[in-house]
Amino acid sequence: MNSLKGKHILIAGGAGYLGEPLCQALATQGAKICIADTDQTRCAQVANAIQAVTPNANVMALNFDIGNEASIVDGISACVQKFGGLDGVVNATSGASGKEIGDVTAEDFDRANRLNLTGPFLMAREAAKFMNGGGSIVMYASMFGLTSPNQANYPDGVTRNPIEYGAGKAGMIQMVRYLASHFGPQNIRVNAVAPGPFPNVAKLDLPDEFIQNLEADTMLGRVGKAHETAGPVAFLLSDAASYITGHTLPVDGGWTAW
């Protein structure tokens, strides 16, 4: 039931921090995957890394911009043409200005909405056209779609999580419910995961105090590891989750359960 063997899955944001280990996990479980991201070079690198570990993996690197409708339509079409069908799509993209609330412009807010709401909506709607036998759509929401950032967690010099990010992810959670209701009669399931604290410490210069604050707000006493969203997403894509739809699964070490 947990096998993804033979399933055709597109992962938007597949070359990202959380997307790459997800792609690796899905390929290991036998899925045929389209690694879709704005940086096609990185997509190709991820594809090569997967095939180095899983030589028989069927992987496609795909240029894909969640903020561009034509790119979404063309990307899904290319994936379907490559594999002959589509059983699942994952949206592991996000957008935010990275600014404090007083500096966020109307353009910043609109751009984030395009990336966090409009693009994922268009992707889900387009993908559903090719899921003739049913399928699974999984969105990456966020703990900040369920709760507000704790301002006390941010030491001086660390920018607080931007308002437009959390607002968009909260909207995504509602969109998941709506899409699940709409596509249910077609046997298309729509769910989300809501990752908790997953700071990319190798890339971002974050003070120890900030990481310790994040750790203290989880029940497990640590931040997430990049691969730890892969299992829940693989589950939601699989037949083991065949009666789950309209649900948002926190993957947050207990952050939102306090």
SVG drawing of the C-alpha trace seen along z (x, -y; Angstrom):
<svg xmlns="http://www.w3.org/2000/svg" viewBox="-18 -50 45 52">
<polyline fill="none" stroke="black" stroke-width="0.4" points="0.0,0.0 2.9,-2.4 4.5,-1.6 4.7,-4.3 6.0,-1.9 4.9,-3.0 3.2,-6.2 3.9,-9.4 4.6,-12.3 5.6,-15.9 7.3,-17.8 7.3,-21.6 10.2,-22.9 11.9,-19.6 15.4,-21.1 14.8,-22.9 16.0,-22.3 13.0,-20.1 12.2,-19.1 15.4,-17.3 15.2,-14.7 11.6,-14.3 12.5,-13.5 15.1,-11.0 12.6,-9.3 9.9,-9.1 12.4,-7.7 13.6,-5.1 10.0,-4.0 9.7,-3.4 7.9,-6.5 8.6,-8.1 9.2,-11.7 9.5,-15.1 11.8,-17.3 10.3,-20.7 12.0,-24.0 13.0,-27.4 16.7,-26.4 16.9,-23.6 20.6,-23.1 19.9,-22.3 17.1,-20.0 19.5,-18.1 22.0,-17.9 19.3,-16.4 18.3,-14.0 21.9,-12.9 22.3,-12.4 19.2,-10.2 20.3,-8.1 23.7,-7.6 22.0,-6.0 19.1,-4.4 20.4,-3.6 17.0,-2.4 15.2,-5.5 13.0,-7.2 13.6,-10.9 13.0,-14.0 14.4,-17.5 11.9,-20.2 12.1,-24.0 9.0,-25.1 7.9,-28.4 5.0,-28.3 4.5,-32.0 3.9,-31.7 0.7,-30.1 2.1,-29.2 5.1,-27.4 2.7,-25.4 0.6,-24.3 3.6,-23.5 5.4,-21.7 2.5,-19.4 2.0,-18.7 5.7,-17.8 5.5,-15.4 2.4,-13.7 4.0,-13.3 7.2,-11.9 5.5,-9.3 2.1,-8.8 0.1,-9.9 0.0,-11.7 -0.9,-10.2 0.4,-12.8 1.7,-16.4 3.4,-18.0 3.8,-21.8 7.0,-22.3 7.4,-26.0 6.9,-29.1 7.3,-32.9 8.1,-35.7 9.8,-39.0 12.0,-38.4 11.1,-41.9 9.9,-43.2 6.2,-44.2 6.9,-47.9 8.9,-47.4 6.6,-45.0 5.1,-46.7 1.9,-46.0 3.9,-44.5 5.7,-42.2 2.4,-41.0 0.9,-40.5 4.0,-38.6 3.8,-36.3 0.2,-35.6 1.0,-34.7 3.5,-32.1 1.7,-30.8 -1.9,-30.8 -2.5,-31.5 0.3,-29.3 -0.6,-26.3 -4.2,-26.6 -3.5,-26.7 -1.1,-23.7 -3.8,-21.7 -6.5,-22.5 -4.3,-21.7 -2.9,-18.5 -6.4,-17.3 -7.2,-17.3 -4.8,-14.4 -5.8,-12.3 -8.4,-10.3 -8.2,-7.4 -7.9,-9.5 -4.8,-10.9 -3.2,-12.8 -2.3,-16.4 -0.1,-17.5 0.7,-21.1 3.5,-22.3 1.8,-24.7 3.5,-25.8 3.2,-25.9 2.8,-29.7 -0.4,-28.9 -1.7,-27.5 -0.1,-29.8 1.7,-33.1 5.4,-33.4 6.5,-34.0 8.2,-37.4 10.3,-36.6 12.1,-33.8 13.8,-36.3 17.0,-37.9 18.2,-41.3 19.3,-41.1 17.1,-38.1 14.2,-39.1 10.8,-37.8 8.9,-35.4 7.2,-37.8 3.4,-38.4 2.6,-37.6 4.2,-34.2 2.0,-33.0 -1.1,-34.7 -0.6,-32.8 0.0,-29.5 -3.1,-29.9 -5.0,-30.6 -3.4,-27.5 -4.8,-25.3 -8.3,-26.5 -7.7,-26.0 -6.8,-22.4 -10.2,-21.9 -12.0,-23.5 -10.1,-21.5 -10.6,-18.3 -14.3,-18.9 -14.4,-19.8 -12.2,-17.0 -13.5,-14.3 -16.0,-12.9 -13.1,-12.3 -11.3,-10.3 -8.6,-13.0 -7.4,-13.5 -6.0,-16.9 -3.9,-17.3 -1.2,-19.4 1.7,-19.0 2.6,-21.9 6.3,-21.8 7.5,-23.3 11.0,-24.7 13.3,-23.5 16.0,-26.1 18.6,-25.6 21.5,-26.0 24.1,-25.1 22.9,-28.0 21.7,-30.7 23.9,-32.4 21.6,-32.0 22.7,-32.7 22.7,-29.8 20.3,-31.7 17.6,-31.6 18.0,-27.9 17.8,-27.2 14.6,-29.3 13.1,-27.2 14.1,-24.0 12.6,-25.1 9.2,-25.6 9.0,-22.0 8.0,-19.0 10.9,-17.0 13.4,-19.7 15.0,-20.0 14.5,-21.5 13.6,-19.4 16.0,-17.6 15.5,-18.2 14.4,-14.6 11.7,-14.5 8.9,-15.8 9.5,-13.2 7.9,-10.3 4.6,-12.1 4.3,-13.3 5.1,-9.9 2.4,-8.5 -0.2,-11.0 0.7,-10.2 0.4,-6.5 -2.6,-4.2 -2.1,-3.8 -3.7,-7.3 -6.6,-6.4 -9.3,-7.6 -7.5,-10.8 -8.4,-14.1 -8.9,-17.7 -6.4,-17.3 -3.3,-19.3 -0.7,-17.2 1.7,-19.1 5.3,-17.9 6.6,-20.1 7.9,-18.2 4.8,-19.1 5.2,-22.9 1.4,-23.5 0.2,-21.0 1.2,-23.0"/>
</svg>
